[in-house]
Amino acid sequence: MPHETLPQSADHQCDVLVIGGGPAGSTAATRLAEMGHRVTLLEKAHHPRFHIGESLLPANMPLLDQLGVRSEVEAIGMQKWGAEFISPWHDHRQTFEFADAWDKSMPSAFQVRRSEFDEILIRNAGRKGAEVIEGCRVREVEFLPDHAGALVHAEHDDGRSETWHCRFLVDASGRDTFLGNRLKAKQRNPKHNSSALYAHFTGAQRNCGKKEGHISIFWFEHGWLWFIPLADGTTSIGVVTWPHRMKMRKTSVKEFFLEQIALCPAMAMRLKDAQLVSEVEATGNFSYSCDHSHGDRYLLLGDAYAFVDPVFSSGVMLAMKSGFEGADAIDTCLRQPQKSAAALKRFDKVMKHGPKEFSWFIYRVTNPTMRDLFMGPSNRFRVQEALLSVLAGDIYGKTPIWGSLRILKAIYYLASLANLKRTLLAWKNRKFNIRYVEEPEGMA
């Protein structure tokens, strides 16, 4: 999108402009400001603001340490030591503890109210030197010739318009995918498709003791549900199902949501004395990715690049990791331009790695063979430890899980072949369920 606009026409100058103040944008802004760059972060909303995705992974904790906000997150969080899976096709619950993963040094994480968590991150960016401007929506971006950066046009809540000239642009706009849409880079994921409905309840029946903070995943005939306990007594409940079911619903979003909960007796039992205390929200077009993660003087972070499915609570960790990696790449591009290509190549590799590793499991999580493996785990060849490492988000470091993961995948394929009739029926049903439908009415 080259334009001949001159940088001098901008109202403001900065080294890096970040679109979006979620975990990815706030992380990148913090790191770049700490590196000495002039950073401006534009966030369309005002924090605190609601956001779904309350469950963190153990791999988030070192990132919070590096940002210097761990104690603040601990103060608002419900400690999460593991996860439990509940299946109507099995007569038991299966619990996994993060302490049993390959690397024993990350035994827990936190469930957090995202309005509080995201505000901690964006305020930290401001304290570390980034200019944080809320209530300011980016409207247009003009990329300048000769690697001169970009002009960003934004509008404040009060109607004022301002422009910034930046040497480097970061799109951390989340599911808005600002650049992905404008560059026509955003693509529907043909391998997965789902919709979600979610709300908050009080009075939900929780586990006792150390397991109170566990996330619970419930399978049901039409997808899966989440149960995330928060520290203030509220519980986040979500239903992830196929978009064609949302499109065919005859009732309101709220009524459809409650109907899906009723189809899962184990979840309904946990909520029999609970009260709905929020609006029921819905979102579709869950799975997408952009066909590139960076270009000349810009890059895409977190959900602005790709999103698959929240079943393993990977979203915040992937977003924050992309913020760290993106900041390193930008720092190299601005200070050592001759090394830009190598830095962006490393960044791109990291951006593809996370979604790829989680996606293999996400695409199969509703498959009966995968359910059997989750509900009857074995640690032969350390495959359970390797699986727990993935669930903990430990996929970027030196933990040697990859050989055991290959064995786990081989076990899955062999078990699928051993029950070929069931496998073929499951994949036929999945192909039908993930087919593309127009965005259901009422989806955000």
Secondary structure, 3 states (H helix, E strand, C coil): CECCCCHHHCCEEEEEEEECCCHHHHHHHHHHHHCCCCEEEEECCCCCCCCCCCECCCCHHHHHHHHCCHHHHHHHCEEECEEEEECCCCCCEEEEEHHHCCCCCCCCEEECCHHHHHHHHHHHHHHCCCEEEECEEEEEEEECCCCCCEEEEEEECCCCEEEEEEEEEEECCHHHCHHHHHCCCEEECCCCCCEEEEEEEECCCCCCHHHHHCEEEEEECCEEEEEEECCCCEEEEEEEECHHHHHCCCCCHHHHHHHHHHCCHHHHHHCCCCEECCCCEEECCCCEEECCCEECCEEECHHHCEECCCCCCCHHHHHHHHHHHHHHHHHHHHHCHHHHHHHHHHHHHHHHHHHHHHHHHHCCCCCHHHHHHHHCCCCHHHHHHHHHHHHCCCCCCCCCCHHHHHHHHHHHHHHHHHCHHHHHHHHHHHHHHCCCCCCCCCCC
